[in-house]
Amino acid sequence: MGEPPATSHRRQFLKVLGMLGFGGRAFLRSGDARAAVHAAKTSAGAPREWPKMTHRKLGRTSFEGSRLVFGCGAALARSRNDELLRAAFDAGINVFDVGTRRYYRDAEKNLAPFVKQVRDEIFLISKAMVYLDVEPNETISLVQSKQAAQTWSSLLDDSLRDLDQDHVDAYYVMGVHNPHIVASDEIYEAFERAKQAGKVTHLGLSTHQNAERVLEAAMRTGHYDLAQVAITPAGWYDWEDKGIAKGTDPMARLVPFLDRVRGSGIGLIGMKAGRYLAGRKFLGWGKPDAFDAHYDADFMSSGLSPFQRSYAYVLAHGLDAVNADMQSFAHLHENAVATATSSQYFA
């Protein structure tokens, strides 16, 4: 008997994708179709394998999660993309991260059909901000804390409806930069009520600013099982400034702190590892060599692209996984290769 058509189709797809990977990236980076065709042709003779995805236990969750997390926000905000999601799942990715419609439009609704097919085999994360207008280190009042908890709980219910699920594995306090919000008893009590109702198992957070103070607060409370942080080889990434945080240590010096966070039971997931390299389109196409000074000669000669190097590096310096908002097959392939092979380049 021959192999099933679906298996045969997938193998052929992976071969074609491997050939087109460089061309797809060239088009995404430059917008030049001719450059994309040239890159695809020049890479056609080289093997483009999909190495086996690596997995690691995500903190106190005890879930053996893929070290590449599929960020579904922008990829699914406007339409479904089941083929891309299925390709990621087939490549060994089993952690999918999305967020409330208040921020990510229809992403949860567009993820729902795929989730129904694989629900028992994946770790499903969603998230919502609490929408308090406070400064990073400003003390919050009891009224504000109760308001934050109510907002978070309401958005969790919205997320469950949009996902067409009665339960998510983790729900984050999203984009939190204030340690007092992290330490809010009212938010934790709201989580506990949701957990007892069977809506969620783990509390998490994501942060793009003031990350060290946020993580210190999370460790003190013992309430958080997951934390998603904006970090690069050069150090913390600041979403507000769209650049490397002022005064940050490079990531190599942050490893002891990151290890302490993970040692407390919090699974650490990185994000924005390569965002600074891409820059902003209206200001030019970024700084692809921005992190090169943090790499040794052997790693620079690895054959990985600048974006792949950033992902491989952060995974080898204190993170359990890295989240990527992948919107194309070429981007998926690029990140899967970097993630799965990261350990080859570092002792």
C-alpha positions as CSV (number, residue, x, y, z in Angstrom):
1,M,0.0,0.0,0.0
2,G,1.2,3.5,-0.7
3,E,1.3,6.2,1.9
4,P,-1.9,8.1,2.6
5,P,-2.5,11.1,0.2
6,A,-2.3,13.6,3.1
7,T,1.1,12.3,4.1
8,S,2.4,12.3,0.6
9,H,1.0,15.8,0.1
10,R,2.7,17.1,3.2
11,R,6.1,15.7,2.3
12,Q,5.9,17.3,-1.1
13,F,4.8,20.5,0.4
14,L,7.8,20.5,2.8
15,K,10.1,19.9,-0.1
16,V,8.7,22.8,-2.1
17,L,8.6,25.0,1.0
18,G,12.2,24.3,1.7
19,M,13.1,25.4,-1.8
20,L,11.0,28.6,-1.6
21,G,12.0,29.5,2.0
22,F,14.8,31.9,1.0
23,G,12.7,33.4,-1.8
24,G,9.8,34.0,0.5
25,R,12.0,35.7,3.1
26,A,13.6,37.9,0.4
27,F,10.1,39.0,-0.7
28,L,9.0,39.7,2.8
29,R,12.1,41.7,3.7
30,S,12.4,43.7,0.4
31,G,9.0,43.6,-1.3
32,D,10.9,42.8,-4.5
33,A,9.4,39.9,-6.4
34,R,12.5,39.6,-8.7
35,A,14.8,39.3,-5.6
36,A,12.5,36.6,-4.2
37,V,12.6,34.6,-7.5
38,H,16.4,34.9,-7.6
39,A,16.8,33.8,-4.0
40,A,14.5,30.8,-4.5
41,K,16.4,29.7,-7.6
42,T,19.8,30.0,-6.0
43,S,18.7,28.0,-3.0
44,A,16.8,25.3,-4.9
45,G,19.8,22.9,-4.9
46,A,20.4,23.0,-1.2
47,P,18.5,20.7,1.1
48,R,16.0,22.4,3.4
49,E,15.1,20.0,6.1
50,W,12.7,20.5,9.0
51,P,14.7,19.4,12.0
52,K,12.8,17.7,14.8
53,M,11.2,20.3,17.1
54,T,12.6,20.4,20.6
55,H,10.4,20.6,23.7
56,R,10.8,21.7,27.3
57,K,8.6,21.6,30.5
58,L,7.0,25.0,30.9
59,G,7.5,25.8,34.6
60,R,4.9,24.6,37.0
61,T,2.5,23.7,34.2
62,S,4.4,20.4,33.7
63,F,3.5,20.6,30.0
64,E,6.2,19.6,27.6
65,G,5.8,22.5,25.2
66,S,7.5,23.2,21.9
67,R,10.3,25.7,22.2
68,L,8.7,27.7,19.4
69,V,5.3,29.1,20.4
70,F,2.9,30.0,17.6
71,G,1.7,33.6,18.2
72,C,-1.7,33.8,16.5
73,G,-2.6,37.5,17.0
74,A,-1.6,39.3,13.8
75,A,-1.7,36.1,11.7
76,L,-5.3,35.4,12.4
77,A,-6.7,38.9,13.2
78,R,-8.5,39.3,9.9
79,S,-8.9,35.7,8.5
80,R,-8.4,32.0,9.1
81,N,-5.2,30.3,8.2
82,D,-5.8,26.7,9.0
83,E,-3.2,25.4,6.6
84,L,-0.4,27.4,8.3
85,L,-1.6,26.3,11.7
86,R,-1.7,22.7,10.6
87,A,1.8,23.0,9.1
88,A,3.1,24.3,12.5
89,F,1.4,21.5,14.4
90,D,2.8,18.9,12.0
91,A,6.3,20.5,12.5
92,G,6.0,19.7,16.3
93,I,4.6,23.1,17.6
94,N,2.1,22.3,20.4
95,V,1.8,25.7,22.1
96,F,-0.6,28.3,20.5
97,D,-0.9,31.8,21.9
98,V,-3.7,34.2,21.0
99,G,-5.5,37.1,22.7
100,T,-8.8,38.9,23.3
101,R,-10.7,40.5,20.4
102,R,-10.4,43.8,22.2
103,Y,-6.8,43.8,20.9
104,Y,-6.5,41.1,18.3
105,R,-9.8,41.5,16.5
106,D,-11.1,38.1,15.2
107,A,-7.9,36.1,16.0
108,E,-9.6,33.9,18.6
109,K,-12.6,33.2,16.4
110,N,-10.3,32.4,13.5
111,L,-8.3,30.0,15.7
112,A,-11.3,28.2,17.0
113,P,-11.9,25.7,14.1
114,F,-8.3,24.5,14.3
115,V,-8.3,24.2,18.1
116,K,-11.3,21.9,17.9
117,Q,-9.3,19.5,15.8
118,V,-6.3,19.3,18.1
119,R,-7.5,20.5,21.5
120,D,-6.2,17.5,23.5
121,E,-2.8,17.7,21.9
122,I,-1.9,21.4,22.4
123,F,-1.4,24.0,25.2
124,L,-3.8,26.9,24.5
125,I,-3.0,30.4,25.8
126,S,-5.0,33.6,25.5
127,K,-4.7,36.9,27.3
128,A,-6.1,40.3,28.0
129,M,-4.9,43.6,29.3
130,V,-6.6,45.1,32.4
131,Y,-6.7,48.6,30.9
132,L,-5.6,50.7,33.8
133,D,-3.9,54.0,32.9
134,V,-1.0,53.9,35.3
135,E,2.7,54.6,35.2
136,P,5.1,51.6,35.4
137,N,5.8,51.9,39.1
138,E,2.7,53.9,40.3
139,T,0.9,52.5,43.3
140,I,-2.7,51.4,42.4
141,S,-5.7,51.8,44.7
142,L,-8.1,49.1,45.8
143,V,-10.7,50.5,43.5
144,Q,-8.3,50.2,40.6
145,S,-7.3,46.7,41.6
146,K,-11.0,45.6,41.7
147,Q,-11.6,47.3,38.3
148,A,-8.6,45.5,36.8
149,A,-9.8,42.1,38.1
150,Q,-13.3,42.7,36.7
151,T,-12.0,43.7,33.3
152,W,-9.7,40.6,33.2
153,S,-12.5,38.3,34.2
154,S,-14.9,39.7,31.6
155,L,-12.4,39.4,28.8
156,L,-11.6,35.9,29.8
157,D,-15.3,35.0,29.3
158,D,-15.2,36.8,25.9
159,S,-12.2,34.8,24.9
160,L,-13.8,31.5,25.8
161,R,-16.9,32.4,23.7
162,D,-14.8,33.4,20.7
163,L,-12.6,30.3,21.0
164,D,-15.7,28.2,21.4
165,Q,-14.1,26.5,24.4
166,D,-15.0,26.2,28.0
167,H,-11.4,26.1,29.1
168,V,-8.0,27.5,28.2
169,D,-4.7,26.2,29.7
170,A,-3.4,29.6,30.6
171,Y,-4.8,33.2,30.6
172,Y,-2.4,36.1,30.8
173,V,-2.5,39.5,32.3
174,M,-1.3,41.0,29.0
175,G,1.2,43.8,28.5
176,V,1.6,44.5,32.2
177,H,4.4,46.9,33.2
178,N,3.3,47.7,36.8
179,P,4.5,45.4,39.7
180,H,1.5,46.5,41.8
181,I,-0.9,45.1,39.2
182,V,1.1,41.9,39.1
183,A,0.8,41.6,42.9
184,S,-3.0,42.5,42.9
185,D,-4.8,40.2,45.3
186,E,-8.1,41.0,43.5
187,I,-6.7,39.8,40.1
188,Y,-5.5,36.6,41.7
189,E,-8.8,36.0,43.4
190,A,-10.5,36.5,40.0
191,F,-8.2,33.9,38.6
192,E,-8.9,31.5,41.4
193,R,-12.7,31.8,40.8
194,A,-12.2,31.2,37.1
195,K,-10.0,28.2,37.9
196,Q,-12.6,26.7,40.2
197,A,-15.2,27.2,37.5
198,G,-13.1,25.1,35.1
199,K,-12.3,28.1,32.8
200,V,-8.5,28.2,33.2
201,T,-5.7,26.2,34.8
202,H,-2.7,28.6,34.9
203,L,-2.2,32.3,35.4
204,G,0.4,34.1,33.3
205,L,1.6,37.5,32.3
206,S,3.2,39.2,29.4
207,T,5.3,42.3,29.6
208,H,7.0,44.7,27.2
209,Q,8.4,47.2,29.8
210,N,9.9,47.3,33.3
211,A,10.4,43.5,32.9
212,E,12.7,42.9,35.8
213,R,10.5,44.6,38.4
214,V,7.4,42.8,36.9
215,L,9.1,39.4,37.2
216,E,10.4,40.2,40.7
217,A,6.8,40.9,41.7
218,A,5.6,37.7,40.0
219,M,8.2,35.6,41.9
220,R,7.2,37.2,45.2
221,T,3.5,36.3,44.8
222,G,4.0,32.7,43.6
223,H,0.8,33.2,41.6
224,Y,2.2,33.1,38.1
225,D,3.1,29.9,36.2
226,L,4.1,31.6,32.9
227,A,5.7,34.9,31.9
228,Q,6.2,36.1,28.4
229,V,8.9,38.8,28.1
230,A,10.2,41.1,25.4
231,I,13.9,40.3,25.1
232,T,16.7,40.3,22.6
233,P,20.4,39.2,22.5
234,A,21.2,42.9,23.4
235,G,18.9,42.8,26.4
236,W,15.3,43.9,27.2
237,Y,13.2,45.2,24.4
238,D,11.1,48.3,25.1
239,W,7.8,48.3,23.2
240,E,7.1,51.9,24.0
241,D,10.3,53.1,22.3
242,K,10.4,50.2,19.8
243,G,14.0,49.6,20.6
244,I,16.5,48.1,23.2
245,A,15.6,49.3,26.7
246,K,17.9,52.1,28.0
247,G,20.4,50.9,30.5
248,T,19.7,47.2,29.9
249,D,22.4,44.6,30.4
250,P,22.9,42.3,27.3
251,M,21.1,39.0,27.6
252,A,24.3,37.1,28.4
253,R,24.5,39.0,31.7
254,L,20.7,38.6,32.4
255,V,21.1,34.8,32.4
256,P,21.4,34.5,36.2
257,F,18.3,36.5,36.8
258,L,16.4,34.5,34.1
259,D,17.5,31.3,35.7
260,R,16.3,32.5,39.1
261,V,12.8,33.3,37.6
262,R,12.7,29.9,36.0
263,G,13.9,28.3,39.3
264,S,10.9,29.8,41.1
265,G,8.6,27.7,38.9
266,I,7.7,30.3,36.2
267,G,8.0,29.1,32.6
268,L,9.8,31.9,30.6
269,I,8.7,32.6,27.0
270,G,10.5,35.2,25.0
271,M,9.0,37.5,22.4
272,K,10.2,40.3,20.1
273,A,13.5,38.6,19.8
274,G,14.0,39.9,16.2
275,R,11.6,42.8,16.1
276,Y,14.4,45.4,16.4
277,L,16.2,43.9,13.4
278,A,13.1,44.5,11.2
279,G,12.7,48.1,12.2
280,R,9.7,50.0,11.0
281,K,8.9,50.1,7.3
282,F,8.4,53.9,7.0
283,L,11.8,54.4,8.5
284,G,13.6,51.8,6.5
285,W,14.0,48.0,6.8
286,G,15.8,47.8,10.1
287,K,19.3,46.9,11.3
288,P,20.0,43.2,10.5
289,D,23.5,43.4,12.0
290,A,22.3,45.0,15.3
291,F,23.1,42.0,17.4
292,D,26.2,40.7,15.7
293,A,28.5,42.0,18.4
294,H,26.9,39.6,20.9
295,Y,27.8,36.5,18.8
296,D,31.1,34.7,18.5
297,A,32.7,33.8,15.2
298,D,31.4,30.2,15.1
299,F,27.8,31.3,15.6
300,M,28.2,34.0,12.9
301,S,29.3,31.4,10.5
302,S,26.4,29.1,11.3
303,G,24.5,29.9,8.1
304,L,21.5,31.2,10.0
305,S,19.9,34.5,9.0
306,P,20.1,37.5,11.4
307,F,16.5,36.7,12.5
308,Q,17.3,33.0,13.0
309,R,20.4,33.9,15.1
310,S,18.3,36.1,17.4
311,Y,15.8,33.3,18.1
312,A,18.5,30.6,18.5
313,Y,20.5,32.9,20.8
314,V,17.7,33.8,23.2
315,L,16.6,30.2,23.6
316,A,20.2,29.3,24.7
317,H,20.4,32.1,27.2
318,G,17.7,31.5,29.8
319,L,14.3,31.0,28.1
320,D,12.1,27.9,27.9
321,A,10.5,29.0,24.6
322,V,10.2,31.8,22.2
323,N,6.9,33.2,20.7
324,A,6.8,34.2,17.1
325,D,3.9,35.8,15.3
326,M,4.3,33.9,12.0
327,Q,2.2,34.9,9.0
328,S,3.6,32.8,6.2
329,F,5.0,29.3,5.5
330,A,8.4,30.8,4.9
331,H,8.5,32.6,8.2
332,L,7.3,29.4,10.0
333,H,10.1,27.4,8.4
334,E,12.7,29.9,9.2
335,N,11.8,30.0,12.9
336,A,11.3,26.3,13.2
337,V,14.8,25.7,11.9
338,A,16.3,28.3,14.3
339,T,14.4,27.0,17.3
340,A,15.0,23.3,16.7
341,T,18.8,23.7,16.1
342,S,19.6,26.3,18.7
343,S,21.3,23.9,21.1
344,Q,23.8,22.9,18.4
345,Y,25.5,26.3,18.6
346,F,26.0,26.7,22.3
347,A,27.5,24.5,25.0
